[in-house]
């Protein structure tokens, strides 16, 4: 098994959001599409995403607050976002191959 050296952000299928909070958070997650993150900095990315949710919760107080988390994908090849189900957002393992 190859050592995980990076993570890659994949954003897939999305559905219609219900309010401005969800729309802004969805746009933020889409802006991360194709980002490559050093494996040592994966927790920094997760923290950044959670902080963005808190920032938007404060901005849109009348909307139901987002409670964001992450869980392992069933394939054990990365993480999926929890608490926001309007688009497919995954952080997938990547391997540097010098050959």
C-alpha positions in Angstrom: 0.0 0.0 0.0 1.4 3.4 -1.0 1.9 6.1 1.7 -0.7 8.9 1.5 1.3 12.1 0.7 -1.6 14.4 -0.3 -5.3 14.8 -0.3 -7.4 15.9 -3.3 -10.7 17.8 -3.0 -13.5 16.3 -5.1 -16.8 18.1 -5.5 -19.5 16.2 -7.4 -23.3 16.2 -7.8 -25.2 19.0 -6.1 -28.9 19.7 -5.4 -30.8 23.0 -4.9 -29.9 24.7 -1.6 -32.8 26.1 0.6 -31.4 29.4 1.8 -28.6 31.9 1.5 -26.5 30.3 4.2 -26.6 26.9 2.4 -26.0 28.6 -0.9 -22.9 30.5 0.3 -21.5 27.5 2.0 -22.1 25.4 -1.1 -20.2 28.0 -3.2 -17.4 28.0 -0.8 -17.0 24.2 -1.0 -17.2 24.4 -4.8 -14.3 26.9 -4.7 -12.1 24.2 -3.1 -12.7 21.8 -6.1 -9.4 20.3 -7.3 -7.3 21.6 -4.4 -4.3 19.4 -3.6 -3.4 19.4 0.1 -0.2 18.1 1.8 -1.2 15.2 4.0 0.4 16.9 7.0 -2.0 19.8 6.6 -5.3 17.9 6.2 -6.5 18.9 9.7 -5.9 22.6 8.8 -8.3 22.2 5.8 -10.9 20.6 8.0 -10.6 23.4 10.5 -10.8 26.0 7.8 -14.1 24.5 6.5 -15.6 24.3 10.0 -14.6 28.0 10.7 -16.2 29.0 7.4 -19.4 27.3 8.5 -19.3 29.2 11.8 -18.7 32.5 10.0 -21.6 32.0 7.7 -23.8 30.8 10.6 -23.1 34.1 12.3 -23.8 36.1 9.1 -27.1 34.3 8.5 -28.5 34.0 12.0 -32.1 33.5 10.8 -31.2 30.3 9.0 -30.8 26.9 10.7 -27.2 26.7 11.7 -24.8 24.4 9.8 -23.1 21.7 12.0 -20.2 20.4 9.9 -18.1 17.3 10.5 -16.2 14.7 8.6 -16.4 11.0 8.4 -14.3 8.3 6.7 -15.6 7.2 3.3 -16.8 3.6 3.3 -13.9 2.8 0.9 -11.4 4.1 3.5 -9.8 6.3 0.8 -10.6 9.7 2.3 -13.2 11.7 4.1 -16.7 13.0 3.3 -18.4 16.0 4.8 -21.3 15.5 7.3 -24.0 18.0 8.1 -24.2 19.4 4.6 -26.0 17.2 2.1 -26.6 19.5 -0.8 -23.5 18.4 -2.8 -21.0 15.6 -2.9 -17.8 16.8 -1.1 -15.0 14.4 -0.6 -11.3 14.8 0.4 -9.6 11.8 -1.3 -6.2 10.3 -0.6 -3.5 11.0 -3.2 -0.1 9.4 -3.7 3.0 11.0 -5.1 4.6 8.6 -7.6 8.2 9.7 -8.6 8.4 7.0 -11.3 
